[in-house]
Amino acid sequence: LVLRCVKMKLWDRVMTNSNLESSIERPKVKLDRAKASAFALKHKQADSSGRYTVFGQLFQQLHSLKPSLLRNDERSWHVTLSGEFADDYGGPYRESVSLLCRELQSSVLPLFINCPNGRLDISQNKEQYIPNPNACTPTSLQMYEFLGKLFGIAIRTKNPMDIVLPALIWKPLVGAPIEFRDVENIDRTIATVLDQLH
């Protein structure tokens, strides 16, 4: 048995020791919120190429970087907003994370879809999103990998991402067992069928 305070002290030391050296500048990204907004309004298709949305713009500029360049305990990148006069003392960075979270839980990106309960407007947890089983192109898979990096950044910087993932998705990520009600909470129809087969 290892006490939480001991584990957290070790965790914090590992995080601090693996941070980007202070002499190395954070990556700079340029985001065009107007471009992302115009895409969302005009197009009925998702940004499958990862070029127009805020998530896509970040993906294009950061995904190919060496991951160690994103290790920082405050902000992992410096944001310049196209056509806007904002210095990044944290606000534009937080706004970029907020916008990409909203995009992930919408139809402008191909990575997530509304859960079956939400699509059928039945039962509970209708607002939750699940990974899109059709998002299997090489670009989509790279986007999922980039999302994993963003999750790591959120943990490192202690800035949680506002993404509502159902227990069926997050439990395997943390090693927790999945229960029948986790299925029922996002897909009542399948849960009913499984219950009848049991």
Residue pairs with C-beta under 8 A, 6 or more apart in sequence:
15 73
15 156
16 73
18 68
18 71
19 71
19 72
19 73
20 26
20 68
20 69
20 70
20 71
20 72
24 69
25 78
26 69
26 72
26 75
26 76
26 77
26 78
27 61
27 62
27 65
27 69
27 70
27 76
27 77
27 78
28 77
28 78
28 79
28 80
29 57
29 58
29 61
29 62
29 77
29 78
29 79
29 80
29 96
30 57
30 61
30 79
30 80
30 81
30 82
31 54
31 57
31 58
31 79
31 80
31 81
31 82
31 92
31 96
32 57
32 81
32 82
32 83
33 54
33 81
33 82
33 84
33 99
34 82
34 83
35 52
35 57
35 82
36 52
36 53
36 54
36 56
36 57
36 99
36 103
39 47
39 52
39 53
39 108
40 53
40 103
40 106
40 108
43 52
43 108
46 107
46 108
46 109
46 110
47 53
47 55
47 56
47 108
47 109
47 110
48 110
48 137
48 139
48 140
49 56
49 139
50 56
50 59
50 60
50 139
50 142
50 143
51 57
51 60
53 100
53 103
53 108
53 109
54 96
54 99
54 100
54 103
55 99
55 100
55 103
55 104
55 109
55 143
56 109
58 77
58 96
58 100
58 146
59 142
59 143
59 146
62 70
62 77
62 146
62 149
63 142
63 145
63 146
63 149
67 149
70 76
70 77
70 149
70 153
71 156
72 156
72 157
73 156
73 157
73 158
74 90
74 157
75 88
75 90
75 93
75 157
76 153
76 156
76 157
77 93
77 96
78 88
78 93
79 88
79 92
79 93
79 95
79 96
80 88
80 92
81 92
86 92
94 159
97 150
97 154
97 159
97 161
98 162
100 150
101 161
101 162
101 163
102 162
103 109
104 111
104 112
104 129
104 147
104 163
105 112
105 129
105 163
105 164
109 143
110 132
110 134
110 135
110 140
110 143
111 131
111 132
111 135
111 140
111 143
111 144
111 147
112 129
112 130
112 131
112 132
113 119
113 129
113 130
113 131
113 132
114 126
114 127
114 128
114 129
114 130
115 125
115 126
115 128
115 129
115 130
115 166
115 186
115 187
116 186
116 187
116 188
116 189
116 190
117 123
117 124
117 125
117 126
117 128
117 185
117 186
117 187
117 188
118 125
118 126
118 127
118 128
120 188
120 189
122 188
122 189
123 184
123 185
123 188
124 185
125 166
125 185
125 186
127 164
128 164
128 165
128 166
128 185
128 186
129 163
129 164
129 165
130 165
130 166
130 168
130 169
130 186
131 144
131 169
132 140
135 141
135 143
135 144
150 161
151 161
153 159
154 160
154 161
166 182
166 185
166 186
167 178
167 179
167 182
167 185
168 178
168 182
168 183
168 185
168 186
171 177
171 178
171 182
172 178
180 191
180 194
180 195
183 190
183 191
183 194
184 191
